[in-house]
Each structure stands twice: as C-alpha cells, then as structure tokens.
Amino acid sequence: MQDLGAGNRGAEPFVTPNDRHRGRDGALLAARHAIYQRARRRTPLRWIGQTRNWTPVGPVTLKLHTHEAQAVVGT
C-alpha cells in the first residue's frame, strides 16, 4: 500500500496497476468502500446518491491481436 503523505493517514489509495497485478485490488476496493460507507453514515446529508461501484473489474485486455479481434467481431 502506498503512503500518500501525512495529511492522508488512514486513507486507502485507489488501485494502481501494480496492485491489480499482485491481486490486491479486491482488498483495496473493499477498504475504500468501507471508508465511504462510514463517511456516508456520519454525514448522510452530504450524500445524494450511491457511492462509486467498488467492485473489482477483473481481467482487462489492453490490445487484442489481429486474429483475436477478428474472432470477437465475428469476421
């Protein structure tokens, strides 16, 4: 976990690519969700709707190879 400085002690950082690679994204997102839920309970008038979607996104493909892209498109 990254240290974001003295002003942010106790705050969970958003997920970095390294966190995702090492499988820490789920725990970090769950901790962030808990922080937001706690803040929402403390000051409900400041919250209009729901908080972010803190669900891990799972595997992400950055670039498909040509033959894989054609298979996805169906050509």
Backbone as ProteinMPNN parsed JSONL, in Angstrom:
{"seq_chain_A": "MQDLGAGNRGAEPFVTPNDRHRGRDGALLAARHAIYQRARRRTPLRWIGQTRNWTPVGPVTLKLHTHEAQAVVGT", "coords_chain_A": {"N_chain_A": [[0.841, -1.167, 0.0], [0.478, 2.235, -0.729], [1.998, 5.125, 0.744], [0.393, 8.051, 1.203], [1.159, 10.427, 2.241], [1.43, 12.647, 5.106], [-0.934, 14.066, 5.518], [-2.913, 12.379, 4.691], [-3.223, 10.126, 6.286], [-4.329, 6.887, 7.007], [-6.058, 6.789, 4.892], [-7.153, 4.871, 2.168], [-5.49, 4.116, -0.827], [-6.472, 4.534, -4.297], [-6.721, 1.857, -6.666], [-3.729, 0.76, -8.047], [-1.943, -0.064, -11.099], [0.026, -1.926, -10.367], [-1.013, -2.924, -7.965], [-3.276, -4.256, -8.959], [-2.018, -6.174, -10.547], [-0.718, -7.705, -8.639], [-2.827, -8.762, -7.284], [-4.095, -7.376, -5.25], [-6.19, -5.682, -5.556], [-8.927, -6.226, -4.94], [-9.055, -6.246, -2.093], [-8.197, -3.635, -1.534], [-10.187, -2.104, -2.787], [-12.422, -2.933, -1.336], [-11.768, -1.939, 1.183], [-11.75, 0.798, 0.629], [-14.426, 1.137, -0.042], [-15.601, 0.635, 2.458], [-14.656, 2.849, 3.876], [-15.975, 4.938, 2.545], [-18.635, 4.226, 3.069], [-18.707, 4.515, 5.835], [-18.223, 7.275, 6.051], [-20.507, 8.185, 4.821], [-22.481, 7.358, 6.612], [-21.817, 8.958, 8.788], [-22.275, 11.611, 7.91], [-24.953, 11.937, 6.482], [-26.451, 13.837, 5.049], [-24.769, 14.994, 3.231], [-24.567, 13.289, 1.145], [-25.933, 12.453, -1.862], [-26.631, 10.359, -3.65], [-25.762, 6.977, -4.409], [-22.518, 5.603, -3.548], [-19.434, 5.185, -5.362], [-19.028, 2.422, -7.684], [-17.475, -0.146, -6.296], [-16.58, -2.608, -7.075], [-14.222, -5.034, -8.07], [-12.83, -5.041, -11.368], [-11.87, -7.228, -12.727], [-10.079, -9.338, -15.125], [-8.368, -7.497, -17.668], [-8.02, -6.706, -21.051], [-5.625, -5.167, -22.917], [-4.843, -4.843, -25.588], [-5.961, -6.528, -28.338], [-4.736, -9.193, -30.336], [-4.591, -9.324, -33.923], [-5.911, -11.635, -35.028], [-7.406, -12.429, -32.816], [-9.054, -10.226, -32.42], [-10.575, -10.319, -34.754], [-11.988, -12.651, -34.278], [-13.59, -11.877, -32.16], [-15.167, -9.897, -33.322], [-16.364, -11.397, -35.235], [-15.708, -11.898, -37.86]], "CA_chain_A": [[0.0, 0.0, 0.0], [1.268, 3.446, -0.836], [1.817, 6.174, 1.735], [0.009, 9.243, 0.463], [1.597, 11.62, 2.949], [0.928, 12.82, 6.467], [-2.3, 14.576, 5.502], [-3.849, 11.334, 4.284], [-3.042, 8.915, 7.094], [-5.52, 6.073, 7.143], [-6.818, 6.743, 3.643], [-6.738, 3.824, 1.249], [-5.322, 4.649, -2.179], [-7.165, 3.822, -5.355], [-5.941, 0.716, -7.134], [-2.705, 1.021, -9.05], [-1.705, -1.245, -11.935], [0.798, -2.9, -9.602], [-1.954, -3.568, -7.045], [-4.071, -5.208, -9.749], [-1.14, -7.261, -10.968], [-0.397, -8.521, -7.467], [-4.054, -9.307, -6.711], [-4.51, -6.622, -4.066], [-7.252, -4.742, -5.906], [-10.169, -6.519, -4.227], [-8.945, -5.794, -0.702], [-8.124, -2.175, -1.523], [-11.505, -1.567, -3.128], [-13.311, -3.204, -0.202], [-11.416, -0.982, 2.236], [-12.218, 2.118, 0.185], [-15.885, 1.11, 0.083], [-15.905, 0.765, 3.886], [-14.392, 4.244, 4.24], [-17.066, 5.755, 2.006], [-19.862, 3.897, 3.798], [-18.576, 5.136, 7.155], [-18.408, 8.716, 5.852], [-21.917, 8.402, 4.488], [-23.252, 7.224, 7.858], [-21.513, 10.105, 9.652], [-22.876, 12.847, 7.386], [-25.836, 11.497, 5.401], [-26.973, 14.945, 4.252], [-23.794, 15.343, 2.192], [-24.577, 12.255, 0.114], [-27.179, 12.474, -2.629], [-26.912, 9.032, -4.186], [-24.861, 5.9, -4.019], [-21.094, 5.838, -3.767], [-18.928, 4.526, -6.57], [-19.041, 0.971, -7.777], [-16.161, -0.562, -5.817], [-16.367, -3.994, -7.472], [-13.064, -5.211, -8.956], [-13.259, -5.237, -12.752], [-11.396, -8.498, -13.259], [-9.045, -9.24, -16.159], [-8.527, -6.468, -18.691], [-7.156, -6.879, -22.211], [-5.27, -3.854, -23.427], [-4.842, -4.845, -27.047], [-6.131, -7.854, -28.911], [-4.015, -9.467, -31.574], [-5.487, -9.225, -35.073], [-6.775, -12.809, -35.153], [-8.344, -12.423, -31.693], [-10.027, -9.165, -32.682], [-11.481, -10.809, -35.786], [-12.861, -13.647, -33.662], [-14.556, -11.15, -31.342], [-16.081, -9.216, -34.237], [-17.09, -12.436, -35.948], [-15.383, -11.898, -39.29]], "C_chain_A": [[0.891, 1.235, 0.0], [0.977, 4.382, 0.32], [1.545, 7.46, 0.974], [0.396, 10.528, 1.175], [0.895, 11.775, 4.282], [-0.52, 13.291, 6.498], [-3.336, 13.523, 5.181], [-3.678, 10.05, 5.077], [-4.364, 8.179, 7.236], [-6.345, 5.975, 5.872], [-6.271, 5.637, 2.756], [-6.579, 4.427, -0.142], [-6.22, 3.914, -3.166], [-6.222, 2.761, -5.896], [-4.959, 1.142, -8.223], [-2.564, -0.21, -9.943], [-0.92, -2.329, -11.192], [-0.095, -3.643, -8.602], [-2.798, -4.606, -7.775], [-3.238, -6.419, -10.119], [-0.861, -8.226, -9.817], [-1.634, -9.064, -6.751], [-4.553, -8.59, -5.47], [-5.708, -5.723, -4.331], [-8.539, -4.981, -5.127], [-10.152, -6.007, -2.797], [-8.91, -4.269, -0.618], [-9.482, -1.547, -1.82], [-12.506, -1.797, -1.996], [-13.039, -2.225, 0.939], [-11.907, 0.416, 1.875], [-13.74, 2.209, 0.314], [-16.299, 1.301, 1.546], [-15.7, 2.203, 4.358], [-15.538, 5.134, 3.767], [-18.378, 5.48, 2.737], [-19.856, 4.545, 5.181], [-18.798, 6.649, 7.054], [-19.87, 9.039, 5.566], [-22.807, 8.293, 5.724], [-23.036, 8.426, 8.776], [-22.237, 11.371, 9.207], [-23.795, 12.521, 6.213], [-26.363, 12.637, 4.525], [-26.021, 15.367, 3.135], [-23.835, 14.388, 1.008], [-25.933, 12.238, -0.574], [-27.553, 11.065, -3.078], [-25.96, 7.997, -3.628], [-23.406, 6.331, -4.199], [-20.686, 5.125, -5.052], [-19.17, 3.022, -6.536], [-17.63, 0.5, -7.431], [-15.869, -2.022, -6.142], [-15.128, -4.099, -8.36], [-13.525, -5.559, -10.374], [-12.815, -6.567, -13.334], [-10.357, -8.292, -14.347], [-9.389, -8.19, -17.219], [-7.542, -6.751, -19.813], [-6.88, -5.506, -22.797], [-5.299, -3.795, -24.945], [-4.962, -6.284, -27.526], [-5.237, -7.999, -30.135], [-5.027, -9.504, -32.712], [-6.428, -10.422, -35.171], [-7.773, -12.899, -33.999], [-9.427, -11.375, -31.906], [-11.031, -9.614, -33.735], [-12.45, -11.831, -35.216], [-13.943, -12.968, -32.819], [-15.611, -10.492, -32.224], [-16.913, -10.226, -35.013], [-16.822, -12.454, -37.441], [-14.387, -12.978, -39.614]], "O_chain_A": [[1.932, 1.264, 0.657], [-0.146, 4.433, 0.821], [2.379, 7.907, 0.187], [-0.003, 11.612, 0.75], [-0.109, 11.115, 4.552], [-1.258, 12.945, 7.42], [-4.529, 13.752, 5.382], [-3.972, 8.973, 4.558], [-5.392, 8.781, 7.549], [-7.251, 5.146, 5.791], [-5.057, 5.49, 2.615], [-7.447, 5.175, -0.59], [-6.673, 2.802, -2.895], [-5.029, 2.787, -5.595], [-5.331, 1.804, -9.192], [-3.024, -1.291, -9.576], [-1.18, -3.518, -11.375], [0.051, -4.851, -8.415], [-3.01, -5.708, -7.268], [-3.699, -7.556, -10.016], [-0.78, -9.437, -10.024], [-1.514, -9.746, -5.733], [-5.353, -9.143, -4.716], [-6.193, -5.063, -3.412], [-9.179, -4.022, -4.696], [-11.122, -5.404, -2.338], [-9.526, -3.681, 0.27], [-9.877, -0.573, -1.179], [-13.348, -0.938, -1.732], [-13.97, -1.741, 1.584], [-12.423, 1.135, 2.731], [-14.274, 3.237, 0.73], [-17.238, 2.042, 1.837], [-16.489, 2.714, 5.153], [-16.014, 5.988, 4.516], [-19.148, 6.405, 2.995], [-20.876, 5.059, 5.64], [-19.489, 7.231, 7.891], [-20.394, 10.054, 6.025], [-23.771, 9.044, 5.868], [-23.961, 8.861, 9.462], [-22.754, 12.118, 10.038], [-23.451, 12.802, 5.066], [-26.689, 12.407, 3.36], [-26.44, 16.034, 2.188], [-23.209, 14.646, -0.02], [-26.961, 12.029, 0.07], [-28.693, 10.639, -2.892], [-25.431, 8.131, -2.525], [-23.108, 7.293, -4.906], [-21.521, 4.533, -5.736], [-19.475, 2.443, -5.494], [-16.695, 0.728, -8.198], [-14.983, -2.616, -5.528], [-14.993, -3.329, -9.311], [-14.5, -6.289, -10.551], [-13.352, -6.991, -14.358], [-9.81, -7.198, -14.485], [-10.546, -8.027, -17.605], [-6.365, -7.007, -19.561], [-7.808, -4.77, -23.134], [-5.734, -2.799, -25.522], [-4.162, -7.145, -27.16], [-5.015, -7.041, -30.875], [-6.217, -9.702, -32.466], [-7.628, -10.241, -35.378], [-8.882, -13.399, -34.19], [-10.595, -11.618, -31.602], [-12.22, -9.317, -33.617], [-13.611, -11.877, -35.622], [-15.08, -13.436, -32.773], [-16.801, -10.526, -31.913], [-18.044, -9.935, -35.404], [-17.632, -12.974, -38.208], [-13.995, -13.129, -40.771]]}, "name": "protein", "num_of_chains": 1, "seq": "MQDLGAGNRGAEPFVTPNDRHRGRDGALLAARHAIYQRARRRTPLRWIGQTRNWTPVGPVTLKLHTHEAQAVVGT"}
